[in-house]
Amino acid sequence: MRRVAVTGIGVVSALGNTPAKLFENLMRGISGVRKITPDYSMQLSGRLAATVDFDPSAHFTKKQIKAIDRVSQFALVASSQAWADAGLVLDDEEKVQSGVSLGTGMGGARSLDEVCLDLYKNEASRVSPLSIIKIMANAPASHISIQYGLSGPCLTYSTACSSSSIAVGEAFRQIKAGYADIMIAGGTESLITHVSFKCWESLGVLALEDAEDPSSSCRPFSKDRTGFVLGEGAAVVVLEEMERAKKRGAKIYGELIGYGSTADAHHITGPTVSGQAHAMNQAIEEAKITLEQVDYINAHGTATVANDNVETQAIKTVFGDRALRIPVSSTKSMHGHLMGAAGAVELVVSLLAIKNKAVPPTANLRVPDPECDLDYVPNVGRAGVNVRTVMSNSFAFGGTNAVIVVREV
């Protein structure tokens, strides 16, 4: 089987619209969580989100902005960074062997909101003919494919919070098995909408606002956690067959060596230790590494009671006594929960942890929880750590689990 290198990365996030800025802010413990102020916010019980500072006119023409939903705009900007970072110039034959694999939870949610508002509140007699192509979940991947003329696989995965990790894992398999030589992979999400907020609010999983410091409202693994904060953005990596990457002298961030994908087959919203542990074991087995070789785990860590407890137990199930000695952190405490894009952002963070030999913290971890007793790197990032191999966890509503393992080259 062929090996797979990561040769380019790109990101759009609440903590910065470049990978370097994202990682710098994470290491400083800066939060991208803030109060939102759209008209509908007064109808919400909570008004927190990790929103992106993003001016589409800096990247797109007026015509393009009208035709491309924010979710696709994010994806195109992140992929542009990653493509430039990888330094790829492909001929027509190489483009046939190159493709796209992207994850998103709900696609063009903002455009869907706008259409529903026009129809049901404003009683519009017709909607824009561009509506479908803005709303459809495969639009981001298709826009990227068109942008770079990539006529290999063009895939879209929607498995809630594990969407982008599944997308990266399946792209890894495309290259490993010889179906493609290069894949743009990752995820994008833009769910800061009225409907989205009301739906998540009704489930009771959104964090309560901290009265003294709203930016600290998301507290993974802390005893006083109350839920997650919605985030938005995109992250993209360029995956490339290793020998090809080496031959052209590409910069290599790391090697993707393991991928696990399982279903809890248990409950639509309730996670299981066994399902998560199975995915971690699959990834470790494919990576052909020992438990001692995992230097850092970027946790799913949503800051809900159920997820954090179950993930802690799953890590213990897989790693045994070793679990207590592995740094584990949830960066969702700062960049928010990007749903379908979460795993891709966290994969970029994992690769930068290897590059920078540093582990970002779990911010806002104030009160130790006896049920969550691992080394969560509380509040302060750690520099000078010999990070060589990282595991990134993504566990979703619906019970679809995905785990990715990357290592330095």
C-alpha positions as CSV (number, residue, x, y, z in Angstrom):
1,M,0.0,0.0,0.0
2,R,1.1,3.5,-0.7
3,R,2.0,6.1,1.9
4,V,0.2,9.5,2.3
5,A,1.8,12.8,3.1
6,V,0.2,16.1,4.1
7,T,1.8,18.8,1.9
8,G,-0.5,21.8,2.4
9,I,-2.9,23.2,5.0
10,G,-5.4,26.0,5.1
11,V,-8.0,27.3,7.6
12,V,-10.7,29.9,8.2
13,S,-11.6,30.1,11.9
14,A,-12.8,32.3,14.7
15,L,-9.1,32.4,15.9
16,G,-7.6,33.5,12.6
17,N,-7.8,32.9,8.9
18,T,-4.4,31.3,8.6
19,P,-3.0,28.1,10.2
20,A,-0.2,30.0,11.9
21,K,-2.6,32.6,13.5
22,L,-5.0,29.8,14.7
23,F,-2.2,27.9,16.4
24,E,-0.6,31.0,17.9
25,N,-4.0,32.0,19.5
26,L,-4.6,28.5,20.7
27,M,-1.3,28.4,22.5
28,R,-2.0,31.8,24.1
29,G,-5.4,30.5,25.3
30,I,-7.3,33.1,23.4
31,S,-11.0,32.5,22.9
32,G,-12.9,33.2,19.7
33,V,-16.2,32.9,21.6
34,R,-18.2,36.1,21.7
35,K,-21.8,37.4,21.8
36,I,-23.6,37.7,18.5
37,T,-26.0,40.5,17.7
38,P,-28.1,39.7,14.6
39,D,-31.8,40.6,14.8
40,Y,-32.8,37.1,15.7
41,S,-30.4,36.9,18.7
42,M,-33.0,38.5,21.1
43,Q,-35.1,35.4,20.5
44,L,-32.4,33.1,21.8
45,S,-31.8,32.0,25.3
46,G,-28.1,32.1,24.6
47,R,-26.3,34.4,22.2
48,L,-22.8,33.0,22.0
49,A,-20.8,31.8,19.0
50,A,-17.3,31.5,17.7
51,T,-17.8,33.6,14.5
52,V,-15.3,34.2,11.7
53,D,-14.1,37.7,10.8
54,F,-14.6,37.3,7.1
55,D,-15.1,39.8,4.3
56,P,-16.2,37.9,1.2
57,S,-15.5,40.9,-1.1
58,A,-11.8,40.4,-0.4
59,H,-12.0,37.0,-2.1
60,F,-14.9,37.0,-4.5
61,T,-16.7,39.2,-7.1
62,K,-20.2,40.5,-6.4
63,K,-21.5,37.9,-8.9
64,Q,-19.8,35.1,-7.1
65,I,-21.0,36.2,-3.7
66,K,-24.6,36.1,-4.9
67,A,-24.1,32.5,-6.2
68,I,-21.9,31.0,-3.5
69,D,-23.1,30.4,0.1
70,R,-20.9,31.3,3.0
71,V,-20.1,27.6,3.6
72,S,-18.6,27.3,0.1
73,Q,-16.8,30.6,0.5
74,F,-15.0,29.3,3.6
75,A,-14.1,26.1,1.8
76,L,-12.7,27.9,-1.2
77,V,-10.6,30.3,0.8
78,A,-9.2,27.5,3.0
79,S,-8.4,25.3,-0.1
80,S,-6.7,28.3,-1.8
81,Q,-4.4,28.6,1.2
82,A,-3.7,24.8,1.2
83,W,-3.2,24.6,-2.5
84,A,-0.7,27.5,-2.5
85,D,1.0,26.1,0.6
86,A,1.5,22.7,-1.2
87,G,3.0,24.5,-4.3
88,L,1.2,22.3,-6.7
89,V,1.2,22.8,-10.5
90,L,-0.6,20.0,-12.3
91,D,-0.9,19.0,-15.9
92,D,-4.1,17.6,-17.4
93,E,-3.1,14.0,-16.8
94,E,-2.3,14.7,-13.1
95,K,-5.6,16.5,-12.6
96,V,-7.4,13.3,-13.6
97,Q,-5.6,11.6,-10.7
98,S,-6.6,14.3,-8.2
99,G,-9.8,14.9,-6.4
100,V,-11.7,16.4,-3.5
101,S,-13.2,14.9,-0.3
102,L,-15.1,17.3,1.9
103,G,-17.3,17.1,4.9
104,T,-20.2,19.3,6.0
105,G,-23.0,18.8,8.5
106,M,-25.7,20.9,6.8
107,G,-24.3,22.5,3.7
108,G,-25.7,25.9,2.7
109,A,-27.7,26.4,5.9
110,R,-27.6,30.2,5.7
111,S,-29.2,30.2,2.2
112,L,-31.8,27.7,3.4
113,D,-32.7,30.0,6.2
114,E,-33.0,32.9,3.7
115,V,-35.3,30.9,1.4
116,C,-37.5,29.8,4.3
117,L,-37.8,33.4,5.5
118,D,-38.8,34.6,2.1
119,L,-41.4,31.9,1.6
120,Y,-43.0,31.7,5.1
121,K,-42.6,35.2,6.5
122,N,-42.3,37.5,3.6
123,E,-44.7,35.3,1.5
124,A,-42.5,35.5,-1.6
125,S,-44.1,34.0,-4.7
126,R,-40.7,32.8,-6.0
127,V,-37.2,32.3,-4.7
128,S,-33.8,32.7,-6.4
129,P,-32.9,30.1,-9.1
130,L,-29.5,30.0,-7.4
131,S,-31.0,28.6,-4.2
132,I,-30.5,24.9,-4.8
133,I,-26.9,25.3,-5.9
134,K,-26.2,27.4,-2.8
135,I,-27.9,25.0,-0.4
136,M,-26.8,21.6,-1.7
137,A,-24.3,19.9,0.6
138,N,-21.9,18.9,-2.2
139,A,-21.6,22.5,-3.4
140,P,-18.3,23.2,-1.5
141,A,-16.6,20.2,-2.9
142,S,-17.8,20.9,-6.4
143,H,-16.6,24.5,-6.3
144,I,-13.2,23.3,-5.2
145,S,-13.1,20.7,-8.0
146,I,-14.0,23.3,-10.5
147,Q,-11.6,25.9,-9.2
148,Y,-8.6,23.6,-9.7
149,G,-9.9,21.5,-12.6
150,L,-9.6,18.3,-10.5
151,S,-11.6,15.5,-12.3
152,G,-10.8,12.6,-10.0
153,P,-13.1,11.6,-7.1
154,C,-15.3,14.5,-5.9
155,L,-16.9,13.3,-2.6
156,T,-19.0,14.8,0.1
157,Y,-19.6,13.3,3.5
158,S,-22.2,14.4,6.0
159,T,-21.9,12.5,9.3
160,A,-22.6,15.4,11.7
161,C,-19.6,16.2,13.9
162,S,-17.3,13.6,12.3
163,S,-18.0,14.7,8.7
164,S,-14.6,16.2,7.9
165,S,-12.6,13.5,9.7
166,I,-14.5,10.9,7.6
167,A,-13.8,13.0,4.5
168,V,-10.0,13.1,5.3
169,G,-10.0,9.4,6.2
170,E,-11.7,8.4,3.0
171,A,-9.4,10.6,0.9
172,F,-6.5,8.9,2.7
173,R,-7.9,5.5,1.5
174,Q,-8.3,6.8,-2.1
175,I,-4.6,7.6,-2.3
176,K,-3.5,4.6,-0.3
177,A,-5.4,2.2,-2.6
178,G,-4.2,4.0,-5.8
179,Y,-7.4,5.5,-6.9
180,A,-5.9,9.0,-6.7
181,D,-2.5,10.6,-6.2
182,I,-3.6,13.9,-4.7
183,M,-6.7,14.8,-2.7
184,I,-7.9,18.1,-1.3
185,A,-9.7,17.0,1.9
186,G,-11.3,18.7,4.9
187,G,-14.5,20.3,6.0
188,T,-16.6,23.5,6.1
189,E,-19.5,24.7,8.1
190,S,-21.6,27.9,8.5
191,L,-24.4,27.3,11.0
192,I,-24.7,30.7,12.7
193,T,-28.3,31.0,11.7
194,H,-31.6,31.5,13.4
195,V,-32.9,28.1,12.7
196,S,-29.7,26.3,13.6
197,F,-29.5,28.1,17.0
198,K,-33.1,27.3,17.8
199,C,-32.7,23.7,17.0
200,W,-29.5,23.2,19.0
201,E,-31.0,25.3,21.8
202,S,-34.0,22.9,22.0
203,L,-31.6,20.0,22.6
204,G,-30.2,21.7,25.6
205,V,-26.6,21.2,24.5
206,L,-25.4,24.8,24.1
207,A,-23.3,26.3,26.7
208,L,-24.8,28.7,29.2
209,E,-23.3,32.1,29.1
210,D,-20.7,32.9,31.8
211,A,-21.9,36.1,33.3
212,E,-18.4,37.4,34.2
213,D,-16.6,36.3,31.0
214,P,-18.8,35.1,28.1
215,S,-15.7,34.1,26.1
216,S,-15.0,31.4,28.8
217,S,-18.4,29.8,28.5
218,C,-17.2,26.6,26.8
219,R,-15.4,24.4,29.4
220,P,-14.6,20.9,28.2
221,F,-13.8,18.3,30.9
222,S,-14.5,20.8,33.7
223,K,-17.0,19.8,36.3
224,D,-18.9,23.0,35.7
225,R,-19.3,22.5,31.9
226,T,-22.7,23.3,30.4
227,G,-22.3,22.5,26.7
228,F,-20.6,23.6,23.5
229,V,-20.5,26.9,21.6
230,L,-21.3,26.8,17.9
231,G,-18.4,27.8,15.7
232,E,-18.0,28.3,12.0
233,G,-15.2,28.1,9.4
234,A,-13.3,25.6,7.3
235,A,-10.1,23.6,7.2
236,V,-8.5,21.9,4.3
237,V,-5.4,19.7,3.8
238,V,-3.7,18.6,0.7
239,L,-3.0,14.9,0.8
240,E,-0.4,13.5,-1.6
241,E,1.2,10.2,-2.4
242,M,4.4,10.2,-0.4
243,E,6.9,9.3,-3.1
244,R,5.4,11.9,-5.4
245,A,5.7,14.5,-2.7
246,K,9.3,13.7,-1.9
247,K,10.2,13.6,-5.6
248,R,9.1,17.1,-6.2
249,G,10.7,18.3,-2.9
250,A,7.4,19.2,-1.2
251,K,7.2,20.5,2.3
252,I,5.7,17.7,4.4
253,Y,3.7,18.5,7.5
254,G,3.3,14.9,8.4
255,E,2.2,11.5,7.3
256,L,-1.4,10.2,7.7
257,I,-0.8,6.7,9.0
258,G,-4.1,5.5,10.5
259,Y,-7.8,5.9,10.2
260,G,-10.7,4.3,12.1
261,S,-14.4,4.6,11.4
262,T,-17.1,2.9,13.4
263,A,-20.7,3.2,14.4
264,D,-22.0,3.1,17.9
265,A,-25.2,1.4,16.6
266,H,-26.8,2.4,20.0
267,H,-28.6,5.7,20.2
268,I,-29.0,8.7,17.9
269,T,-27.5,11.2,20.4
270,G,-26.0,8.9,23.1
271,P,-22.3,8.0,22.6
272,T,-20.8,4.7,23.7
273,V,-17.3,3.8,25.1
274,S,-17.1,0.7,22.9
275,G,-17.8,2.5,19.6
276,Q,-15.2,5.2,20.3
277,A,-12.6,2.8,21.6
278,H,-13.2,0.6,18.5
279,A,-12.4,3.5,16.2
280,M,-9.2,4.4,18.1
281,N,-8.1,0.8,18.1
282,Q,-8.7,0.6,14.3
283,A,-6.6,3.7,13.7
284,I,-3.8,2.5,15.9
285,E,-3.8,-0.9,14.2
286,E,-3.6,0.6,10.7
287,A,-0.9,3.0,11.8
288,K,1.2,0.0,13.1
289,I,2.3,1.9,16.2
290,T,2.3,1.0,19.9
291,L,0.3,2.9,22.5
292,E,3.5,4.4,23.9
293,Q,4.1,6.1,20.6
294,V,1.0,8.4,20.8
295,D,2.3,11.7,22.1
296,Y,-0.8,13.8,22.1
297,I,-4.6,13.3,21.6
298,N,-6.7,16.2,20.3
299,A,-10.0,15.2,21.8
300,H,-13.5,15.6,20.5
301,G,-14.2,17.3,23.8
302,T,-17.5,19.0,23.3
303,A,-18.0,20.2,26.9
304,T,-21.3,18.2,27.2
305,V,-21.5,15.9,30.3
306,A,-22.1,12.8,28.2
307,N,-19.5,13.3,25.6
308,D,-16.6,14.2,27.9
309,N,-17.3,11.3,30.3
310,V,-17.6,8.8,27.5
311,E,-14.5,10.0,25.6
312,T,-12.5,9.9,28.8
313,Q,-13.5,6.3,29.5
314,A,-12.9,5.3,25.8
315,I,-9.3,6.7,26.0
316,K,-8.7,4.7,29.2
317,T,-10.2,1.6,27.6
318,V,-7.7,1.8,24.7
319,F,-4.6,3.1,26.5
320,G,-4.9,1.6,29.9
321,D,-2.4,3.1,32.4
322,R,-0.8,4.9,29.5
323,A,-3.9,7.1,29.3
324,L,-2.9,9.0,32.4
325,R,0.4,10.1,30.8
326,I,-0.8,11.4,27.5
327,P,-1.6,15.1,27.0
328,V,-5.2,15.3,25.9
329,S,-6.8,18.7,25.0
330,S,-10.0,20.0,23.5
331,T,-9.4,23.1,21.4
332,K,-13.2,23.5,20.9
333,S,-12.9,25.5,24.2
334,M,-11.5,28.3,22.0
335,H,-12.5,27.9,18.3
336,G,-15.9,26.6,19.1
337,H,-17.6,23.5,17.7
338,L,-17.5,23.7,13.9
339,M,-19.7,20.6,13.5
340,G,-18.9,19.2,10.1
341,A,-15.7,21.1,9.9
342,A,-14.5,20.4,13.5
343,G,-12.3,17.3,12.7
344,A,-10.5,19.1,9.9
345,V,-9.7,22.1,12.0
346,E,-8.5,19.8,14.8
347,L,-6.4,17.8,12.3
348,V,-4.6,21.0,11.2
349,V,-4.0,21.8,14.9
350,S,-2.6,18.3,15.4
351,L,-0.2,18.7,12.4
352,L,0.9,22.1,13.8
353,A,1.5,20.5,17.2
354,I,4.0,18.2,15.5
355,K,5.6,21.1,13.6
356,N,5.8,23.4,16.6
357,K,6.6,20.7,19.2
358,A,3.9,22.2,21.3
359,V,0.5,21.1,22.8
360,P,-2.4,23.6,22.9
361,P,-4.4,23.8,26.1
362,T,-8.0,23.0,27.1
363,A,-9.1,26.5,28.0
364,N,-11.5,27.3,30.9
365,L,-10.9,24.0,32.8
366,R,-11.6,25.4,36.2
367,V,-13.0,22.6,38.3
368,P,-11.6,19.1,38.3
369,D,-14.1,16.4,37.5
370,P,-13.6,13.0,39.1
371,E,-15.1,11.4,36.0
372,C,-12.7,13.2,33.8
373,D,-9.2,12.6,35.3
374,L,-6.8,12.6,32.4
375,D,-4.1,15.2,31.6
376,Y,-6.2,17.7,29.8
377,V,-3.4,20.4,29.6
378,P,-5.5,22.8,31.6
379,N,-5.6,26.5,30.6
380,V,-1.9,26.8,29.6
381,G,-0.3,25.4,26.4
382,R,2.9,23.5,26.6
383,A,5.9,24.4,24.4
384,G,9.0,22.2,24.0
385,V,7.1,18.9,23.9
386,N,8.5,16.2,21.7
387,V,5.3,15.6,19.7
388,R,5.8,13.1,16.9
389,T,2.6,11.2,16.7
390,V,-0.9,12.6,17.3
391,M,-4.4,11.1,17.4
392,S,-7.4,13.3,16.5
393,N,-10.8,12.1,17.7
394,S,-14.2,13.0,16.1
395,F,-17.4,11.5,17.5
396,A,-20.8,12.5,16.1
397,F,-24.6,12.5,16.8
398,G,-25.8,9.5,14.9
399,G,-23.0,7.5,16.5
400,T,-20.5,7.9,13.6
401,N,-17.0,7.9,15.0
402,A,-13.8,8.8,13.2
403,V,-10.2,8.8,14.4
404,I,-7.1,9.9,12.5
405,V,-3.5,9.3,13.4
406,V,-0.7,11.5,11.9
407,R,3.1,11.4,12.6
408,E,6.1,13.5,11.6
409,V,8.2,12.4,8.7
